[in-house]
Amino acid sequence: MLGRATLARTGSFRPENLGQNALAMIGNLCFTIFVLGVLIFTIIAATYEPEDPLFHPSTKINTFLTSTSNATFKSDDTVVKTGEDFMASNQTAFATFINITDVEIPKDGGASTPELRAENCVGPLDCRDPEVFHLMMRKAIEHFKDIHFYRFGKPVPANNDSSCDMAWRFRPKEGKTAAFYKDYRRFVIGRSENCTLSVVGIGDYHTGVNARKRKKNQKPGFEKAPAGKQKPVLLPVVGETVNDSLPVVESEKSFSRGKYLIYNGGGDRCKSMNHYLWSFLCALGEAQYLNRTLIMDLTICLNSMYSSSNQDEEGKDFRFYFDFEHLKEAASVLDQAQFWEDWGKWQKKDKLSLYLVEDFRVTPMKLAEVKDTLIMRKFGSVEPDNYWYRVCEGETESFVQRPWRLIWKSRRLMDIVSAIASRLNWDYDAIHIERGDKAKNKELWPNLAADTSPDALLSTLGDKIEDGRNIYIATNEPDTSFFDPLKDKYTTHFLDEYKDLWDENSEWYSETTKLNKGVPVEFDGYMRVSVDTEVFLRGKKQIETFNDLTNDCKDGINTCNTAAS
């Protein structure tokens, strides 16, 4: 009875109240969870810092760089992204360009042409005269309206009495890439009856060859002082003389004191350029993590997708495709052939030791305490476990970062890009038109052939590009006459229009032949795609095939969402 009385007095436990109590408890619990969720979200939002995409795990950065998420790298004939592609294009260094008002006005009250003294009215033109220098600078700024100037070199005499050569550093006004360019041109100076000077002609790109290299005792030219204190920004300068000679160890003593890392063998040979760089940068990243010099093989096997023979081609040189001068200045690397020669001379004498690693699962962290002179990673013959990049997978990703900033594209190839853009006065629009095998495959790309036909292009481009514009067409369509109908509205340009930039009379040909020990170098498929792509990227407007010309997906039907993720 006592127990019943107690229960009866506790009204909340009466049967008719149990449902209400349960609902109240559930409501309170849900409200508590909601408050905690808001609190956690607020904390995360306040403290979150987005990651740099270059420090993502390999599967994410594969997508970021190559549109391929497979660890083994699907074949891809596109141009690999390199360090300069990730530099911010709005560097403060670009703000200090030279305006025409920064150039000193002549003492005659502002006339645009200087006047020589009567006694100097005859005879050869003095290119060292400051008035001549100012005249040439002003004329360059007035003439090249689509570029910004950052530095002028002092004029030097040309090959006759009425011409001067002058160099300058510049970049296009609407440039999207973080780079400077160098040009040097020949100026023809006219002299009137009253000795007034004027520029009567400016040569083409790189015609002022006497101004290409600055003389040892030559005084600096004209450069606008940066506003405030600015940290120097290391950027590619396309057009400068390239010094990609092989580094040499100073002495036996310095060689014996060094610590080295070398990758040997493996299945990366003759793979795509994307695959090659992904593996090479893993090795370079490990070398930097271990504070060792990377011993690198400068020979490259060109994959068949880039070769005219449709066969893999050995004997290519790293320096044909990438900027080795920048790499050797920014990182510690040695050529493999030179290293083994020195190793053979001094290894026994100085008791230099070798530490062999034959399992890619041995992480760089486990090698950090190794004291041996040389660590050699030896890779077997079973793919994909013999790919170099396997070393950088798993937990290693948190310790070894691929140093993309150290790999820039070949400045010789980029100089060809600059030459093409200069011939178009840096004032052109660009279209990438992908056809080839994709246009023939109606199952995966049902609309591509029709959407990239001349009639369709004229219709689509009418709303995007003004009539009469110069347009550069980057395409894999072998017959460029296919696009002739576009000439009714535009002035069209294609890569092969500029063959003289890499033929046997070109600067590129002579320099690469010298680099290749006297053997001429073919302007191969990868070089073509690289130049074609880079010229496209420097257009004022850029029209893409799969973003702007067709609704088909880049990788085939029903893959658009996958490519975007």
Secondary structure, DSSP 8 states (H G I E B T S, - for coil): -HHHHHHHH-GGGSGGGHHHHHHHHHHHHHHHHHHHHHHHHHHHHHH-----GGGS-HHHHHHHHHS---TT-----S----GGGGS-TT-GGGG--B-GGGS---TTTS-SS-B--GGGSSSS--TT-HHHHHHHHHHHHHH-TTEEEEEE---EE-SSTTEEEEEEEEEETT--SS-EEEEEEEEEEEE-TT-BEEEEEE--TT--GGGSS--TT----EE---SS--------EETS-----------HHHHHH--EEEEEE-S-TT--HHHHHHHHHHHHHHHHHTT-EEEE--EEEE-GGG-TTSS-EEEEEHHHHB-HHHHHHHS-EEEHHHHHHHHHHHTTTTT--EEEE--TTS-HHHHTT--SSEEEEEE-SSTTTT-GGGGGSGGGGGT----GGG--B-HHHHHHHHHHHHHTTT--EEEEE--HHHHH-TTT-TTHHHHTSHHHHHHHHTTTS-TT-EEEEEE--S-GGGGGGGGGTSEEE-GGGGGGGTSTTSHHHHHHHHHTTT------HHHHHHHHHHHHHTSSSEE-IIIII-SS-TTSTT-HHHHH-
